[in-house]
Amino acid sequence: METVASLLSSRRQRRFSATRLRYLYADLLEQLDTSPDTLEPRQVPHAFIRTHASIWFYWKSYAAFAHQRDDDGRHQDVDSAPSQKQHALAVAFRLLAATRSADKEGANGGARIMRDDAMVTALAHARHREARVTELVRQIGEVLVNAEQPALTSNRLRSDEVFEYFCEKAMLTLLVDIVKETPQTGTSRTASPEQCLHGVVWSPLVKAQVLHTVSLLVSGVRDPSALYFILSQNCINELIACILPLQQWTDPALEIMLPLYVGFIKTLSLQLSGSPPQLFPFFAVHEPANNHVYFPLFTATLDTATSTYAQSNAYVHFTCLNLIVDLMQIQFAPIREWIRGAEREQGLLARHLATLLRRRSRRIANLATGPVVDGVRSNAIVGQLNGLHEEIDALNDVFFCGIQELNVRLCEELLQTVVSVLLSGLLPSRERKFLMVGILDADVIPEKEALAQVSVFVLAKLFQRLEYAPLVRMLAVALLHPQSAPLWTTTQPQATRSPDYIFTSALNSIVAGKMDNDMDNPYRSNVFQALRGEFGLWRVPTAAMLLEAVLESPALDADAYRMLTLLSLTPNAAQTTFIPTVFETSLESVLLQHHTALSPVCTIALECVTSLALQVLYISSINTEKIKSPHVLPVASLLWNALLTTKKLFYQRTLESQQLFGVSDLFVDLIESIVQGRYQRLTMSTRHGIPPVCRFHAYQLGQHGCTAYATTAETIIRKLRGATSNDMEVARFNALMAIHFRAVCRVTERFWMVLEQTRNSSVSSPPQLCRRRSPVDPMARTDPADELGHIFGALRERSPIGTDLDLRGRMTFRCTASDDGTNSGSSAAFAEPNETKPTSMDELILVLDPMDVYVTRPRTKAESLRGIVLCALPLLNVIAAAGDGAWLHVAVRHENVPRLIQNGNLTLCFESPGACLIVVQYLDRCRQILRRELLDQITQLFVAHNVAVIKEECSSNAIITASGSSSSDRERHRDSKLQP
């Protein structure tokens, strides 16, 4: 083993030694030594040959052998003059070059010369040299990075022979010259004759390999002194700057070079951000002529991010934006001072971010134009929304850097080029013949309607996701302040405002009360008109999203709401005057409308409006500290009465639809499906006195309000068509809205009760609002299912599989399992691992309770009073039952159970056909009694709950009881009322 290890070590030392670096360097010079006029190899000076005699002759012989081998494989039948060969070789190098040229940009793109045999030979020769240079540059970097380095000297300078030879021959300068080489350059920056390489403009592969090699060299440096030496030659800054502008390179060249160039910039940024501040002078270029300091790393990253090609490549674009943010977050005074004074870079970055948002909103508007139902466009809009979120997050990252000058410039740019465009899209067109657009599936959304809808939606996104408080406040003033109209509709004299910050200064004047005008804000009134449904229900959800985002924004408080005249908040209990705002009356009017439109748009609109009403009730209740009973507030009373009236309206319609032919027989099933769909099982952690991992059914209003629809395209383009209007669908819509408003009213009553108890007990901290970025109370907009909800939705917890069930006092029937079922279910459903699946020979017991159906196995053959539960399902899940001799077939809505339920069919075999007939009759009778009892209790499902019931449900014990952990006495008392 020691011999093998020593052999591998010696091979590694030879592979990454200084001798091999000399060989590679000599070969690279041979490949690069090309005359600019004849493109023939030039003679290397004799001084260099004498210094490297052995190396030179070795590599000359190797190169001659390689050229001979290459020439043997080419066609030699073309007798061309030397001048023609030189011309062909020059054209070949121009075709392979990374820069643009007439040979590649012409009409035929070099296709005609590719048919020439001399050109084929020249291209093969050029590609051979290109590949050789690329491989040599890669091997040089491999030797530099992996060379054996001895212990650092006292001055912490890398002292190995490889690095010393690399620095002695100025190889970094040579590599940089390869990348810098363009057709316009005529002389080399270096004076050494062996490094003159102005005959060939190298291809993208060569330049990309140089960028990769230099990036590995910079990232692989392990001591600061060596890094200082590499950066001190200013080669790195020249390498950064020579790639720009990107317009000089061809598109295929950019595809190869730009990702590696971005990786190179990323490596330098990491070195700068993770190093001591002494590295910044190496990245700064000072020009004494104009006494200006340049920061090529920042400028090149910004120019790359704002280029056309970078915006078509998501990796390059967002990597550059992240690097810009990383550079601006470096807490080093000279860097931050340079960024504060870089007006050109600040303006370019601000314009770029604003342009991204403007283009994104326009793309969404273009996708929204057309049929109101389109799955392909809906999926495309979801992708655009994800891009919009990323761009707003990029804005937050830039604002978070804390460059005040940049933040002010960015706010002004957004106001001028984004917000003004969005606000102009809100104004209604002169001819509005399509007020009810979006209600029918066959509707077509016109361009102006789509632009108006998307403008409101994007503004809502800005309020939801922007975290820079000054900009959010300016947006709120520009959109909702009653006197901000002249800011966007008129032009004041240039002398009265700053030419650079027009909108920012004007908004400050509006807030300070210095803007005198009598003109109402048309955008504010347009938003309220959309909320009232004057432009159709299709515009209601986005308007509700916008206003709820304004109310939920942490940058706005009660004083801001009063300034914007959004809410008529009473500062103290002594104030008795109450004048509702336009916003409050608009919200009341849309709730009190006679909602008869049956469509997904109407459902989304009502859910978004109720979500907004809840937010208004919460804010109004919390901001009246001296009133202990918040329900007596005028604004609370206004909206509370509207909610109760709407709930009563849908409740009456639900009862009326119960009497319709074709609906009455399925009415209980309809209510059950709605309750099951809305009241989902939740798992809560240890909060509010609830034990750990407590599971219960609840209606989460946040999943059906503005916050939920803000992440989908349903408010812009629907993905699926709605159901055909008929009696059953009308009944479903009315029952769904009745259940929804029932949950809204219960949540509001619970919130007021908790707030009143808090104020009566002199506790200073009121219940928290349901804000997106603040600690959220999980019960704030959650309605736990009560006893009626569990009954109507079949949500009551039953004895789980494997439970030892007491069969005394229950209606039981002995049976056996079907022997033709497939074992598609999992045996893990049984609690006891030793239990086997039921077979046709096993004796089972069918248990029929007033509300549940159980299939059990006796614990022992001698004991029939207790059984192990094999299957448990609600009686409401039974669709129908039929007998076939001694066999019972029951159609159920339940998951598969091995040997019992397969594909919704429960099959059991009884002792005789008479016993099977008795089971069928008893099962039908239980179902009829249960449905009759539920129909009698339907009126109790929608009535208002008193305070005592709400207090009981708010306690932790009530929540646990509602989850199915109630006492057996209470279950027996309830079941006894339903006995047949």
N, C-alpha and C positions, 0 to 999 in steps of 0.2 A: 504494500500500500504506500509506503514511504517513497518507493521508487517511482510509482505512478504519479504521486503528488508532485515530486520534484520534476518529473518530466513535463507535467502540465504547467507547472510554474515557469519552467524555462521557456516553453513555447509561448506562454503569455508575455513573458518579458521580451522575447524577440518580436512578437507581433505588435506590441505597443511600445517599441523602443525608439530612440532618437535616430538610429540607423535607418529603420523603415520609414520614418518621417522624411529623412533626406532623400530616399529613393522616390517617395511619392511626390515630393516637392520638385525634384528634377524632372520627373515625368510630366507633371502639371505644366512646368515651364516649357517643355517641349511641345505640348499640345497648344499652349497659348501663344507661342512665338510665331506669329503670322504677320506678314507684311500687309500694311493697309492698302497698298496699291496693287500688288500682284497676287495677294492671297496665297503666296508660296511661303514655306518655312524659311525664316531668316536664320542666319548664323548667330549662335550665341557668342558673346565676346570671349576672347581667349582667356581673359582673367578669370572668368567664371569656370572655364574648362580646366584651367590649371588648379583652381582651388578644389574642384570636385571631379578630378580626373577619373578616378575609378568608378564613381557613381555615374558620371556622364556617359562614358563609353558603354557601361552595362545597359543603361536604359536606351542608348542610341541603337545598340544591337537588337534589343527587345522590340523597340519601335519599328525598326526595319523589318524584322520578322513578322510583326503584326500587320504592317502595311503590305508586305508581300502576300501574306495569307489572304488579306482582304481583297487585293487586286486579282488574285487567282479566281475568285468567285464572281468577278464582274465580267460584263460583255466588253471585249476589246476589239470588236469589229468596226467600230466607228473611228475613222481617221480624222481627227479634228486637230486644228491648229492649236498651239499653246494659248493663244489669245482667246480662242473660243472656249477652251477648257477653263481658263481663268474667269471668263464671263459667266459660264455655266455655274462654276463654284460660287461666284459672288451672288448670283441669283438664288442659288440653293440656300445659302446662309441667310439671305434676306427673307426667303419663304419660311425658314425655321425661326427667325428672330421673334422676340416677344413684342417688338414695337410694330406699329402700323406702317405699311408701305404700299406703294401703288401696285406692286406685283400681287399682293394679297387682297387689296381692296377694290380691284378692278371688276369689270363686268363678269369675266370668266374666273376670277379668283385664282389664277395660276394654273387653270386646268389645261390650257393649250400647251404650255411649256412642259407639262408633265408627260406629254406624249413623245418628247424628244429623248432619244437614247442617251445623249450626252447629259441631259438634265437628270435622267434617272441615275446615271453613274455619279454625278455631282451630289445629288441628294443622299445617295447611299454613303458617300464619303463624309458629307457633313453630319449625317446622323451618327456615323461611327465615331467621329470626333466628339460630338455632343455627348454620347453615352460614355465615352472614356473620361471626359472632363467631369461629368456628373459623378462617376464612380470614384475618381481621384479626390474630389472635394469631400465626398462622404467618408472615404477612408482616412483622410487627414483629420476630420472631426472625430472619428472613432479613436484614432491614436491620441489626440489631445485630451479627450475626456477620460480615457481609460488608462492613461500612462501612470506608471508607478511613481508615486510622490513620496519623497523622504520626509522626515520630520521637518517642521517649519523652523526656519532660522530665527534668530532673536528679533529681527525686524519684521517677522511674519510675512516673508515674501516667498512665493513658490520658487523653489530653487532646483527643480528637476531639470535634466538635460533637454527633455522634449519641449517644455515650455520656454526654456532659454533660446533654443534654436528657432522656435515659432516667433518669438519676439525679435530675435536678431535679424531674421529675414523679412520681417514686416509682412507676414503672411496675411494678417487681418486686412492690411491695406490692399493686398493683392485680391483678396476675396471681395472686398467692397468695390474695387474697380470693375470686377466682373459684373456685378449687379448694376453699377452706374453706367456701364457702357451703352451708349445710344448712338445712332447715326450722326448726331450733331457734334459729338465730342471729337477733338482732333489730337490732343496731346494728353499724355498720362499725368496724373497728379504726382506720381513718384518719379524720381530722377534716375533710379537704377535701370540700366539698359535691359536687364533680363526680365523686367516686369512691364515692358511695353506691349500692350495687347490690344491695339486699336484696329486690328484687321477684321474682327468678327464681332457682330452684335449677337450675343449668345441667346439661346432659346429659353423659353420659360422653365424648362426642366432644370437647366443649369442654374438659373437665378433662384429658383425655388429651393434647390439643394443648398445653395450658399446661405440663404435665410435660415434654413433648418439647422445647418452646421453652426452658424454663429449663435443661434438661439440655444443650442445645446451647450456651446462653450460658455455662454454667459450664465446659464442656469447651473452648470456643473462646477463653477468656481467655488472653492471651499474656504478661501481666505480673503479678507477684504483687500489686502495689498495688491493681489493679482487682479482683482476686479477694478481697482483704481487705475492700474496700469492699462488695462484694456479700454476703459472709458476715457482715459486722459488723452488719447490720440485723436479724439473727435471723429473717429471712423464710425462709431455707432450712430451719432447724430446724422452723419452723411448718409449712412445706410437707411435710416428712417426717412430722410427727406427725398432720397433719389427715386423712390417708388411713386411719389406724387408729382404731377397730377395723374390720376388713374386713366385719364383719357388717352395717354400716350401708348397704352398697351392694348393689344387686341383682346376681344372677349374670351377666346380660348386660353390666352395667356393669363388673364385675370382669374379664370376658374382654377388654374394650377397654382398661381403665385399668391393670390390674396389670402386664402386660408392660412398658409404658412407665414405670410407677412403679419396677419393678425395674431398668430401664435407667438411670433417674435416680439411684437409690441406687448403682448400679455406678459411674456417673460420679463421684459424690462420694467413693466409696471409693478410686477410683484417684487422685483429687486428694489425698486424705489420705495414702495410702500412698506416693505418689511425691513428696510435697512436704516441705519442712522441717518440723520438729516444731511450729513456731509456729502451724500451722493448727488444732491440736486445740482450743485455747480457743474458737474460733469454733463448733465442733461440740458443745461441752459447755455445758449449761444448769445454772446454779447457782441454787438456791432458798434464799434466806437464812432463810426461815421454819423449815425443818427442817434446814438446813445440809447439804443433799444435792445431789450433782452427778449430772445425768442425761446420758446419751450417746444422743440420739435416733436417730442413724444406726445404731448397733449394735442398740439395742432394736427399732427398726422392722424391720430386716433379720431379726432372730431371730423376731419375732412373725409376719412374713410367711412365713418358712420353715415355721413350725409350724402355720400355719393349714390348715384343711381344704381350701380351694380350691387352695392352693399344692401340696399333696401330690397333687392330681389333675392338675397340670400339671408335667411333668418339667422343663421349661426353667426355670420360676420356682423350683421347689423346689431343684434342684441349683445354680442360680446363686446363690441366697441362701445356701446352705450354703458355697459357695466364697467368697463375700464375707465371711462370718463368719470363716472361717479366715484370709483375707487380713488382716482387721482385727486378729485376735489375734496374727498374726505380725509386726505392726509393732513394731520394737524401739525404743519410746519409753516412757520410764519412767512418765509420767502415764497413758498409755493402758493399759499393762499393770497398773498399780496399780489403775486403775478396774475392770478386768476381774477382778482378784483379789478385790475387795470386792463385786462384783455377784452376790450370792447368788441373787437371783431369776432373773437371766439364766442363771447357771450351772445351776441346777436345771432350768430350762425346756429348755436345750439337752441336758442329760444325759437327761432323760425322753424327749425327742423322739428322740434317736438310739437309745435302748433300745427305744422303741416301734416304730421302724422294723424293727429286727431281729426283735422278737417277732412282729410282723405278717407279716413275710416268711416266717419259719419256719412259721407257721400256714397261710399260703397254699400253701406247698409240701406240707405235710401233707394239706391238703384235696385237692390235685391227685393225691397219691399214693394216696388212698383209692379203691378200685375195681378193675377188671380189671388184671392184672399186665402185659398187653400192650396198649398204646394209643399210636399214633403222635401223635395230636393232643395228648394230655396230656403226652407226652414232650417235644414241642417247647415246650409252655407251661412245663414245669419248667426247660428250658434258659434260657428268658427270665427266669424267676424267679432262677435261679442267677446270671445276669449282674447282676441287680439286687442280689442279696446281696453280690456282690463289690464293687459300687460303694458299698454302705453300709459294708462293713468298711473299704474304703479311706478313706471319710469319717471313720471312727473313727481311723484312723491319722493322718490330717491334723490332727485336733483334738489328739490326743496329742502330735504333733510340735511343736505351738505352744509347749509348755513351760510352760503355766500350771499350777503344781503343785496349787493348790486345785481347779481344774477337773478335773484328771486323777484326783485322789482321789475326787471326787464322782461322776465318770463311772464309775470302776471299781465303786464301791459300787452305783450304779444298775443297771449291767449284771449284777452278781451277784444283786441282789435280784429284778429283773424279767425277766431273760433266762436266766441260767444256772440259776437255781432252777427255772424252768419247763421248760427242756430236760432237766434231771436228773430231774425228776418224770416226764417222759415215758419215761424209760428203764426204769422199774420194770415188771416183767411183770404182766399182768392175772391175776386169780385163776383164770380158766378159759382154758386154752391148748389148744384143740382144733385149732389151725391151725398146728402147729409146722413143717410142710413147705410153708408158703405160698411161692409164687414159683417152685417147681420146674416146675410144669406151666403151659402157656400159658393154660389155662382157670381158673387160680386167681384168686380175688378177695382183695384185700388189705383186711382190716378196718381200721377207723379207728384203733384202738389200736396195731396193728402198724405202720401207716403213720406214726403219731406217733413210735413208738419208733425206727423206721428214720431218719426225718428228723431227729430230735433228735441221734442219733449223727453224722449227716452234717453238720449245722450246727456241732456242736462240732468236728468235724474241720476244717471251713472256718475256724473261729476260730483254731485252732492253726496252720493253714497260713498265714493271711494277716495275722494280728495281729502288729504289730511293737513294741508297747509291752511291754517285758520284765516289769515288775511284774505286769501283768494276766495275761500268759501263765503266769507262775509261780503266781499265785493260782488260775487255772483248773486247772492241773495238780494242785495240792494239793486243791482241792475235788472233783475227779473221781477221782483215783487214790491219794490218801493213805489208808492203812488206817483212820485214826482221825478222818476228817472227817465221819462220818455224823451225829453230833449237831448239827452246824452246820445241816443242812437238815431234820432230822426232829424235833427237839425245840425247845422255847422256854425259854430261860434267863430268870431274873429280870431285870427292866429295870435294876436297880441294878448289875449285874455287867458291863454293857457299854454302850457309847455308843449313844444313841438314833439318831444320824445315820449312824454307820459301824459297823453291827452285824457284817456279814459280813467286812469288812476286818480288824477287830480280832480276830475269831474265827479267821480264817486265820493271822494272825500268831501267835496263841497256839498253834495246832497246830504250826506250824513250829518255834516255840521250845520245844516239849515241855511246855507248860503245860496242855494239854487232856488230862485223865485220863478215859478211858472204855474199856470192854471191848467195845464194839459195833463190829462190822465195817462197813465202808462198803458198803452194798448196791449203789451205782452202780458201784463198782469191780468187784465180783464179777459184776454183770450184763454189763459189757463183756467180761470174760474168758469168761463163758458163751456170749455171742454169738460170740466168736472161736473157741471150740471147736466151734461148730455145734450147740449144744444147742437153739437156737431155730430151727434150719433153716439151710441154706446161704444163704438169701436175706439173712440178717443178718451173714454172715461178712465180705463185702467192706467194708462201712462200718466195722465194728469194726477191721479191719486198717488202713483209711485213718486212723481216729482215732489208733491207737497209733503208726503210722508218722509222722503229723504231730507227735505228741508227741516222738518221737525225733529228728525233723529240725529241731525248733524251735531257733533260735539262743539263745533265752532259757534253755534247760535244758542242763545239763552232766552229767558223770559223778556229781558229788556229788548233784545233784537226782535222778538215777536211783536212787542208793542210798537216798536219803531216802524216795522213793516206792516202794521195793522192787520196781522194775521189772526190773532186771538184777542178777545176782549177779556184779558186777565184782570181780576180784581186784586189790588195789592193788599187790602185789609178787609176786615169784616164790616167796618163802618161804611164802606162805599156801597151804596145801594143802587146807583144808576147802572143800567146795563143796556148797551147798544150793540147788538150782534154785528160782527164784521161780515163783509161780503163772503169771505171764506166759510164762515160758520153757516150762514144762510144757504150758500151753495151746497154745502155738505148735507144740510137738512133736506133741501129740495130733492137732491138725487136719491136720498133714502125714501122719501115719501112718494116717489113716482109710482105710477100704476104699472109695475113690471110685468108685461105680458109677452115680451119677446122671448121665444124659446130658442136659444142658441148658446154655444160655448162662450160667445162674447158676453152675453148677459151674465152668465155664471161668474166669469172672471171679473167683470165690472163690479158686481155686488160684493164679491169677496175682497177686492181691493178697497172699495169704499168703506166697508166695515172695518178693515184693518186701519184705515186712516182715521175713522171715527174713534176707535179705541185709543189711538195715539193722542188725539185731541182731548179725550176724556182724561187720560192719565196726566197730561201736562196741566190741564186746567185744575184738576183736583190737587195736584202736588203744589202748585204755585199759589194756593190760597191757604196760608199757614194758620190763620186765626179762626178758620171755619172748621169745626170738628166733623160736621156732617157734609161731605163734599157733594152728595146728591142733591142738596138744596141749591147749588150754584145755578145761576141762570143758564150758562152755556152747557153745563152738565144736564140740566133739566131739558134743554132744547134738544140735544142729541139723544138723550135717553128716551124721551118720548117718541122720537123718530124711530129709534131701534125697536121699541115695543110695538109701535104701530105697524112697522114692516113685518115683524115677527107674527103679529096677529093676522095680517093680510095673508101671508103664506100658510099659516095654520088653517085659516078658514078655507082657502083653496084646496089644501090637502084633504080636509074633511069632505069637501064637495066632490072631489075626484074619487073619493072612496065609494060613492054611490053610483059611479058610472059602470055601465055594463062592460065586462072584460077587465076591469080594474079591481073590482071588489074581491074577486076570488084570489087575486095575487097581491092584495094590499099589504098583508102582513109580511109576505116575502119581500115586497118592495122596501118596507121600512127596515127590515132586517139587513138587507144588502147595503142600504145607505149607512146605517149605524156601523156595520162591520167595516165598511170602507173608510169611514172617517175616524172612528175610535180605534187607534192602533195600540198595540202593546208597547209600553215604555219600560225602560230599566233605569231606575234612579239610584244615585249614590247616596252617601250619608249626608243629607241636607234637609233642613226644615223638620227635624225630628223623625224622618223616615229611616227605617233600618237600612243597612247596606244591601245592595242588590235587590231592591224592592221592585217588583214588576206589577204593573197595573195598566188598564186600558184608559186611554185619554185622547181627546181631540186637540191636536196641536194646531192652533189657528195660524201660527207663523209659517206652517207649510202650505197654506192656502191663501196667503195674502200677498201684499206688494213685494215683500222680500223674496218669496218663492218664485213669483213670475218674473222678477227682474233678471234672473239667470237663464231664462228660456226665451224662445222666439214666439211664444203663444200670443203675446200682445201685439206682435207685428205681423207675423205670418203664421197661420195655423197649419199644423202638420197633417191632421186628419180631418175629414169631413164630419159634420155633426149628424145626429140621428134624425130620421124623418119625423116630422111633427105628427103625433097621434095622441090619443087619450092617455096611453101608458107613459109616453115620454113627458107629457105635460104634468101628469101626476108625479113622476120621478123628479122633475125640476122643482115643483112646488114643495115636495117633501124634503128634498135636499136643502133648499133654502130655509125651510122651517127648522131643520136640524141645525143648520149653520147659525142662524140668528138665535136659536136657543142657547147654543154654546157661547155666543158673544155676550148675551145678556147674563148668563151665569158667571162668566169670567169678570164682567164689569161689577156685578154685585159682590163677588168675592174680593175684588181689589178695593172697593169702597169700604167693605167691612173691615179688612185688615188695616186700611188707612185710618179709619175711625177708631179702631182699638188702639192703634199706635199713638194717636193724638190724645186719647183719653188717659192712656197710661203714662203720659209725659215722656215718651221716648223720642229722642231728638232725631233719629235717623228714620225717614219714611221709607216705604218699599221702593225698590229701584225700578226705574223705567226699563222697558225692553229695548235697549239700544244695541246696535251691532258691535260697537267697539268698547263698551263698558261691561263690567261684570253683570251678566244677565241672570235674573231669577228664572230658573227653568219652569216655575209654575206661573209666571206672569201672564202668558197667553196660552195656558194649557187647561183644558176642562176635563177633569177626571170623570169617568163614566159613573153615574149614580146607579141605584138599584134598577130603575126602569130601563136605563140604557143597557145594562147587562142582560135584562130579560128580553127586550126587543131585538137586541143585536146578537143574542145567543153567545154573549161574552162571558157568562158566569163560569168560573173555574169548576171543572168536574174532577172527580177522583182520577188521578193520573194512572197510566198503565203500570201494572204491577202492584197497585194498592190492594190491601186486604179489606174488602168491602163487606160490611154487615148486611146480610140479606133478610134479616127478620123484619117483618112488616112491609115488605116490598112484593110487588107482583112479579113472580118468576115463572119461567117455563124451561123445562129441560129439552136440550137439543144436541145436535152434533154438527161439526163443521163440514163444509163442502170438500169433496176429495178431488175436484177437478180444477181448483185454483192454482195459480202459479205463485211461486215464492218471490214475487217482485219486491216485497217490502223487506226491510232490514230487521234482523233478529235483535238488533240493539234496542228496539222499542220496548222490549220486555225488561222489567227491572231486575229480575233474578236471572243471573247468567246460566244457571243450571236448568232453567225452564226450557222446554222445547216448544216448537210451534204446534198449534193444534192440528190434529189430523182427524180423519173421518172416524177413527175409533175412540177419540177422546169425548168424554161427556162434558158438555158445556151448559151454562145456565143463561138464558136471556132475561134481563131485568128491565122492566118497563116502568120508569118513574114518570111523574106528571110533566117533567121538563127534559128528561134525559133518557138515553137508551144505553145499557151496558151489556156487554158480553163477557161473562166471567167463567173461570174454571174452579170447581170445588177444590179446596185445599187438600182434602183427602177424599177417598171414595166413601168413607163412612160418615163424613161431616158435610152437610149441605146447607148449613146456616151461614157460612162465610165463604167467600170466593175471591180469587185473584182476578183483577180487572185485566182483560185482554184488549178491549176496545170500548171507548166512551165517545158518544157523539150527542149533540143537542137534538131534541125532538123536532125542533124547527128545521133541522137539516134533512129530515126525512121528506122525500118528494112524494113517493107513492109506495104501496105494498101490495103484493099479489101472491096467491098461493097456487102451487102446482102439485097437487096431491099432498104428500108430506113435506114438500120443499117450500120454503118461504123465500121470496125474492123481494128485496127492499132497495129502491133507488134512493141514494143518499148523496149529499154534498160533503164529502169527507175524503181525506187522504187515504191511500192504500194501506191495508193492514194484512199481513201474511195470512193466507188461508181463510180470511174473513171478508175483506172488502177488496175488490179488484175492479178498477175503472168505474167507481161509483155504484157498485152492486154488492149488497150484503146478502149472502146465500147461507141458509141454515136448514137443517133437516130435523123434523120433529118425529115423535113416536107414531103419529097417525095423521091422516088427512083432517080428522076432526080437530085435533090439537092445533094444527096449522091454521085452520079456519078461525078458531077462537083467537089466536094471536093476531091474525089480520084484522078481525073486527075490533079487538081491544086497542090495537095500535091506531086504527082509524078514529076510534072514539076519543082516544087521548089527544090526537092531533086536532080534532074538531073542538074539544073543550079548551085546549090551550089557545087556539086561534080566537075562539069566542071571548075568552078572558082577556086576551091581548087587545081585541077590538074594543072591549068595554073600558080598558085602561088607557086607550089612545089619547083621551082628553087630558089625562094626567101627565102626559109626556111633554106637553108644550105650555103648561100653565106656569105662571111666575112662582118662584120659590120664595118662601118667607125667610126671614133672617135666621131663624133657628136652624132650618135645614142647611143653609149656607155655612153657618158656623160649624155644624157637625161635619159637613163635607170638607171644610178647610183644615180640620184637625188631622193629624197624622193617622190616628186610629181609624178615622172614617175612610181615608184613602186606602189603608190596608184592607179594611172591610170590603170596600168596593172592588178590590182586586181579587176577591174570591176567598179570603181568609175569615169569613164571618163564622159566627158560632153555629153549631148544629141545631140549636133550638130555633134560631131565626130561620134557618133553611126549612126545618120541618113545619114551622108556622106558615111560611109562604107556600110550601108545597101542599099543605093540607087544604088550602083554599082552592087548589086546582085539581083535587081528586075527582075522578069521574064517578 
